[in-house]
Amino acid sequence: MPAIEYELNPVEQITTGAIGPPGKRVFYLQGRSSEQLITLIVEKQQIQALAVGLEQFLDELHERLPDLSESEGINNPVQKKNIFGNNTLKDLKCSKNH
C-alpha cells in the first residue's frame, strides 16, 4: 500500500481519544491546522507508543515555550480519513515543508 501523506502546516493541535465503552472502544489520533482537521482510527497500542515519544518532545517544547496552551481533547465531528491497522502508523509522514 502506498504511503499516505497529510499536510498540516503548521500543526495547531494534535490529540488522541477513545469513544465507546471499555472493550469496544475506537481509538483516534487527530491533527488540526487552521484549514483542516484530520482524524485517524488507530490501535490502542499505537497511541501508547506515540505517547512515549510525544511526552519527551512536549517536555522539551514546554521548557522552550512555557506559554503554550494544552489540548482540549478530540474534536467533533469525528470524520475518519483512514483506518490504520497494526504497524501502519509508522508509515504516516509529517512534512515540515509547506
VOLUMBA-724728 format. One record per residue (C-alpha): z, x, y; residue number from 1. Coordinates in pm, whole numbers, plus 50000, padded with zeros to 5 digits. Each point is the difference from the previous one (the first is absolute). Layout:
<rs>
+-------+-------+-------+-----+
|    up |  east | north | pos |
+-------+-------+-------+-----+
|     Z |     X |     Y | NUM |
...
+-------+-------+-------+-----+
</rs>
This chain:
<rs>
+-------+-------+-------+-----+
|    up |  east | north | pos |
+-------+-------+-------+-----+
| 50000 | 50000 | 50000 |   1 |
| 49908 | 50143 | 50342 |   2 |
| 50281 | 50081 | 50242 |   3 |
| 50082 | 49728 | 50252 |   4 |
| 50078 | 50109 | 50354 |   5 |
| 50154 | 49795 | 50280 |   6 |
| 50003 | 50133 | 50355 |   7 |
| 50321 | 49920 | 50186 |   8 |
| 49989 | 50240 | 50291 |   9 |
| 50254 | 50011 | 50138 |  10 |
| 50232 | 49841 | 49746 |  11 |
| 50259 | 49793 | 50186 |  12 |
| 50202 | 49882 | 49701 |  13 |
| 50033 | 50068 | 49627 |  14 |
| 50227 | 49781 | 49791 |  15 |
| 50062 | 49887 | 49643 |  16 |
| 50136 | 49675 | 49866 |  17 |
| 50038 | 49780 | 49697 |  18 |
| 49941 | 49629 | 49967 |  19 |
| 50132 | 49790 | 49713 |  20 |
| 50305 | 49979 | 49774 |  21 |
| 50125 | 50306 | 49807 |  22 |
| 49780 | 50069 | 49701 |  23 |
| 49702 | 49822 | 50157 |  24 |
| 49981 | 50183 | 50332 |  25 |
| 49674 | 50113 | 50153 |  26 |
| 50036 | 50325 | 50195 |  27 |
| 49802 | 50072 | 50317 |  28 |
| 49914 | 50299 | 50215 |  29 |
| 49890 | 49908 | 50350 |  30 |
| 49850 | 50199 | 50287 |  31 |
| 49927 | 49876 | 50351 |  32 |
| 49795 | 50132 | 50288 |  33 |
| 49940 | 49819 | 50327 |  34 |
| 49680 | 49854 | 49854 |  35 |
| 50075 | 49926 | 49636 |  36 |
| 50261 | 49939 | 49734 |  37 |
| 49942 | 50131 | 49645 |  38 |
| 50209 | 49864 | 49712 |  39 |
| 49981 | 50162 | 49656 |  40 |
| 50160 | 49880 | 49676 |  41 |
| 50168 | 50297 | 49830 |  42 |
| 50233 | 50071 | 49710 |  43 |
| 50376 | 50026 | 50055 |  44 |
| 49995 | 50362 | 49881 |  45 |
| 49732 | 50087 | 50254 |  46 |
| 50221 | 49873 | 50282 |  47 |
| 50293 | 50200 | 49863 |  48 |
| 49791 | 50319 | 49985 |  49 |
| 49860 | 49938 | 50348 |  50 |
| 50351 | 49946 | 50136 |  51 |
| 50113 | 50347 | 49896 |  52 |
| 49729 | 50174 | 50203 |  53 |
| 50019 | 49758 | 50291 |  54 |
| 50376 | 50039 | 50033 |  55 |
| 49963 | 50373 | 50058 |  56 |
| 49707 | 49947 | 50238 |  57 |
| 50185 | 49735 | 50201 |  58 |
| 50314 | 50214 | 50025 |  59 |
| 49791 | 50281 | 50150 |  60 |
| 49819 | 49756 | 50229 |  61 |
| 50326 | 49846 | 50119 |  62 |
| 50131 | 50344 | 50091 |  63 |
| 49694 | 50060 | 50219 |  64 |
| 49967 | 49642 | 50137 |  65 |
| 50343 | 49830 | 49992 |  66 |
| 49890 | 49693 | 50204 |  67 |
| 49754 | 49862 | 49737 |  68 |
| 50072 | 49643 | 49891 |  69 |
| 50063 | 49898 | 49639 |  70 |
| 49779 | 49773 | 49788 |  71 |
| 50062 | 49626 | 49998 |  72 |
| 49886 | 49957 | 49637 |  73 |
| 49686 | 49855 | 49846 |  74 |
| 49780 | 49793 | 50233 |  75 |
| 49864 | 49654 | 49930 |  76 |
| 49751 | 49889 | 49900 |  77 |
| 49974 | 50228 | 49699 |  78 |
| 49629 | 50035 | 49930 |  79 |
| 49936 | 50256 | 49732 |  80 |
| 49709 | 50240 | 50043 |  81 |
| 50023 | 50158 | 49657 |  82 |
| 50219 | 50012 | 49692 |  83 |
| 50114 | 50345 | 49893 |  84 |
| 50098 | 50061 | 49640 |  85 |
| 50172 | 50305 | 49857 |  86 |
| 49885 | 50337 | 50135 |  87 |
| 49756 | 49862 | 50257 |  88 |
| 50218 | 50021 | 50313 |  89 |
| 49948 | 50377 | 49998 |  90 |
| 49631 | 49933 | 50075 |  91 |
| 50084 | 49823 | 50329 |  92 |
| 49906 | 50231 | 50289 |  93 |
| 50145 | 49991 | 50349 |  94 |
| 49757 | 50136 | 50256 |  95 |
| 50127 | 50180 | 50310 |  96 |
| 49660 | 49995 | 50169 |  97 |
| 49867 | 49692 | 50171 |  98 |
+-------+-------+-------+-----+
</rs>
